[in-house]
Structures are given as C-alpha cells and as structure tokens.
Amino acid sequence: MFRWPFIQTIELDERTALYANDLARDHGLFPADSVHAASAILWNAEVLQAWDRDFNSISHLIPVEQPQFLSKQLKLEGTESARIAPLPEEFSK
C-alpha cells in the first residue's frame, strides 16, 4: 500500500502530535482519528478521507469526504484470488 503513487507517508512530529491532542480534546475525536485529522490539516491536504468515523466536528477546518473506490470491489467470499484492493504493481509508475 505504501508504494501506491497516491499515498504519501509523513512523520508524526511534535507539532502534529500536540495539534492532534487539541483536536481530540476540543472536538471529541478518538486518538488515532485526531492524528489522522491533524496530519491532513497541517500538511495542507485538499480533503480528509474518512471511511468509518464521523468527522463533522472538524469539517470547518478541512473538507471531509468518503473515499471513492478506484475500481469495483470484489467480494471477500468465494475464490482464493478474490481481493478487495489493487496491488501496488497494478498502478503505472
């Protein structure tokens, strides 16, 4: 996943950690969600992509969207070859 061209990794520095603490305290976010939000805000992401949590309390700080599927998802049940995401080598470099 970290080799996909649309994924950028960033370090969790002190500034981001302190801001995440503020977001958790002030907006009721879970710790991991507050790190996700703080990272997106401080690194000037265009949008915060949120699969499973409600980030409405910070939507005034950054646009929040449900991620769009890159391709049609396959079912988890059935053949062994079924998978739910593309492999990194399937993306052009």
C-alpha positions, 0 to 999 in steps of 0.5 A: 500500500505504501508504494501506491503513487497516491499515498504519501507517508509523513512523520508524526512530529511534535507539532502534529502530535500536540495539534492532534491532542487539541483536536481530540480534546476540543472536538471529541475525536478518538486518538488515532482519528485526531492524528489522522485529522491533524496530519491532513490539516497541517500538511495542507491536504485538499480533503480528509478521507474518512471511511468509518468515523464521523468527522463533522466536528472538524469539517470547518477546518478541512473538507471531509469526504468518503473515499471513492473506490478506484475500481469495483470491489470484489467480494471477500467470499468465494475464490482464493484470488478474490481481493478487495484492493489493487496491488501496488504493481497494478498502478503505472509508475 
